[in-house]
Amino acid sequence: MKILNKKIAQHKSSVAWLQRQAADPYVARAHRDGYRARAAYKLIEMDERFHFLKNGQVVVDLGAAPGSWSQYVARTYPHSKIFAMDLLEIKPIPNVTFYQGDFTTDDALRWLETQLNLPADATDRGTADVVLSDMAPNTVGHKKTDHLRQMVLLEYALDFALRALKPGGAFVVKSFTGGTTGDLVREIKLHFDTVHHIKPPASRKDSVEMFIVALGFRG
């Protein structure tokens, strides 16, 4: 891989990242398959294992940028309705309705509630079949701090999923390894028939990320 930006080339961490990208078979595969990021294969591998996505579903994709998860759902299940959200803008994807904003704000939640036609009464049933969340905080390099920030996002996503999902729905969310993860997994198990805490093969071995796949929402 040729480094065109001399300032980037002089930064050791940037050089290491570029070298890792060049050697990563998932990066080459994403380029070949037309996905915007290697992260697509994390979702693909989880879906192939647990079969939580189907045609005709209503799917919410949180932390969607640059859009590879939404790409996979739209491409593989073309009759599904996909609502995606991220702080960063993404290029349009056919059959994906996108909102650029902060998921933790009232404005973003109101947008999702409107798109999903969620009932005003939180005790009524939701309308989404699957809630996906690949959200992650801006890391600071301090393991405990980064873990706690990720858990906050996970709790926001879980609160939303509990309101938005139909009975039988699925919740797939990124987590980080750390002490409080077990507490969140136990909380999720109260609401779903089966819960798996896994690291898909496409997730880099040196990454602290894990994924929780919760199936069979009890409503």
C-alpha positions in Angstrom: 0.0 0.0 0.0 1.5 3.4 -1.1 1.2 6.1 1.5 0.4 9.4 -0.3 0.2 11.7 2.6 3.7 12.4 4.0 2.4 13.6 7.3 0.5 10.3 7.8 3.5 8.4 6.7 5.6 10.0 9.4 3.2 9.0 12.1 4.2 5.6 13.4 0.7 4.6 14.5 -0.8 5.6 11.1 1.9 3.5 9.4 1.1 0.5 11.6 -2.6 0.9 10.9 -2.1 1.1 7.1 0.2 -1.9 7.2 -2.4 -3.8 9.1 -5.1 -2.8 6.7 -3.0 -3.9 3.7 -2.4 -7.3 5.3 -6.0 -7.9 6.5 -7.9 -10.4 4.3 -11.2 -9.0 5.4 -10.3 -5.5 4.1 -9.5 -7.1 0.7 -12.7 -9.1 0.8 -14.8 -6.0 1.6 -13.2 -4.2 -1.4 -13.9 -7.1 -3.6 -17.5 -7.6 -2.4 -18.3 -3.9 -2.5 -18.8 -3.3 1.2 -17.8 0.0 2.7 -15.9 -1.6 5.6 -14.6 -5.0 6.9 -17.2 -4.7 9.7 -19.8 -6.1 7.3 -18.4 -9.6 7.9 -19.0 -9.4 11.7 -22.7 -9.0 11.0 -22.6 -11.6 8.2 -20.9 -14.2 10.4 -23.3 -13.6 13.3 -26.3 -13.8 11.0 -25.1 -17.0 9.3 -24.7 -18.5 12.7 -27.9 -17.4 14.4 -30.2 -16.5 11.5 -31.9 -13.4 13.1 -32.3 -11.5 9.8 -35.1 -12.4 7.3 -36.7 -10.7 4.4 -39.5 -8.2 5.1 -38.3 -7.2 8.6 -38.1 -3.8 10.1 -34.4 -3.3 11.1 -32.8 -0.5 13.1 -29.0 0.0 12.6 -27.4 2.2 15.3 -23.9 3.4 14.9 -24.3 2.7 11.2 -21.4 4.7 9.6 -19.9 4.1 7.1 -22.9 1.8 6.3 -21.6 -1.7 5.8 -24.2 -3.4 8.1 -27.0 -1.6 6.4 -25.5 -2.5 3.1 -25.6 -6.2 4.0 -29.2 -6.1 5.2 -30.4 -4.1 2.2 -28.5 -6.3 -0.2 -29.4 -9.7 1.3 -32.9 -9.0 2.5 -34.2 -6.4 -0.1 -37.8 -6.4 1.2 -36.8 -5.2 4.6 -37.2 -1.6 5.9 -33.9 -0.3 7.4 -33.6 2.8 9.6 -30.0 3.8 10.2 -28.4 6.4 12.5 -25.0 7.7 13.2 -23.2 10.9 14.3 -21.3 10.7 11.0 -22.9 11.2 7.6 -23.1 8.1 5.3 -23.5 8.0 1.6 -27.0 7.0 0.6 -27.8 3.3 0.4 -30.9 2.1 -1.5 -33.7 1.0 0.8 -32.1 2.6 3.9 -33.5 5.6 5.6 -30.7 7.5 7.4 -30.6 10.1 10.2 -27.4 11.9 11.1 -27.5 12.6 14.8 -26.7 11.6 18.3 -28.7 8.5 19.3 -28.6 9.6 23.0 -30.5 12.8 22.3 -34.3 13.4 22.4 -34.4 14.6 18.8 -32.8 11.4 17.5 -35.1 9.2 19.6 -38.2 11.1 18.4 -37.1 10.5 14.8 -36.8 6.8 15.4 -40.2 6.7 17.2 -41.8 8.5 14.2 -40.2 6.2 11.6 -41.1 3.1 13.6 -44.6 4.4 14.5 -43.9 3.4 18.1 -46.9 3.6 20.4 -46.9 6.4 22.9 -47.6 4.0 25.7 -44.3 2.2 26.5 -46.3 -0.9 27.7 -47.6 -1.5 24.1 -45.8 -3.7 21.7 -43.0 -2.4 19.5 -42.8 -2.5 15.8 -39.1 -3.4 15.0 -38.0 -7.0 14.3 -34.2 -6.4 14.8 -32.2 -3.7 16.6 -28.5 -3.7 15.6 -26.0 -1.6 17.4 -22.3 -1.2 16.4 -22.0 2.0 18.4 -18.7 2.6 20.1 -17.3 5.6 22.0 -14.3 7.6 21.0 -11.7 5.7 23.0 -9.1 7.4 25.1 -6.7 4.4 25.5 -7.6 3.9 29.2 -9.2 0.4 29.3 -11.6 1.0 32.2 -12.8 4.4 31.0 -13.3 3.0 27.4 -15.2 0.1 28.8 -17.5 2.2 30.9 -18.2 4.5 28.0 -19.2 1.5 25.9 -21.5 0.2 28.6 -23.3 3.5 28.7 -24.0 3.2 24.9 -25.0 -0.4 25.4 -27.5 0.6 28.1 -29.0 3.3 25.8 -29.3 0.7 23.0 -30.9 -1.9 25.3 -33.5 0.6 26.7 -34.5 1.5 23.1 -34.6 -2.2 22.0 -36.9 -3.1 24.9 -39.4 -0.5 23.8 -38.9 -0.9 20.0 -38.9 -4.6 19.5 -41.8 -6.9 18.7 -42.1 -10.1 20.7 -39.7 -12.6 19.2 -37.4 -9.9 18.0 -33.6 -9.8 18.1 -31.0 -7.4 19.6 -27.4 -7.5 18.5 -25.1 -5.0 20.2 -21.3 -4.4 20.5 -19.8 -4.6 24.0 -16.3 -4.4 25.3 -14.6 -6.9 27.6 -14.7 -5.7 31.2 -16.0 -6.2 34.6 -19.6 -4.8 34.2 -20.3 -6.7 31.0 -21.6 -9.7 32.9 -24.2 -7.5 34.7 -25.5 -6.3 31.4 -25.7 -9.8 29.9 -27.7 -10.9 33.0 -30.1 -8.0 32.5 -30.5 -8.8 28.8 -31.3 -12.5 29.7 -34.3 -11.3 31.7 -35.9 -10.1 28.4 -34.8 -12.6 25.8 -35.1 -16.4 25.4 -31.4 -16.9 24.4 -28.4 -14.7 24.8 -24.9 -15.3 23.3 -21.8 -13.3 24.1 -19.4 -13.9 21.2 -16.4 -12.6 19.3 -17.1 -13.3 15.5 -14.0 -14.4 13.5 -14.0 -11.0 11.6 -13.4 -9.2 14.9 -9.6 -8.6 15.2 -8.0 -10.8 17.8 -6.3 -7.8 19.5 -9.6 -5.9 19.8 -11.5 -5.7 23.1 -14.9 -5.8 21.3 -17.4 -8.5 21.7 -21.0 -8.8 20.6 -24.1 -9.8 22.4 -26.7 -11.6 20.3 -30.1 -11.7 22.1 -32.9 -13.7 20.4 -36.5 -14.2 21.2 -37.6 -11.0 22.8 -40.3 -11.7 25.3 -42.1 -8.5 25.0 
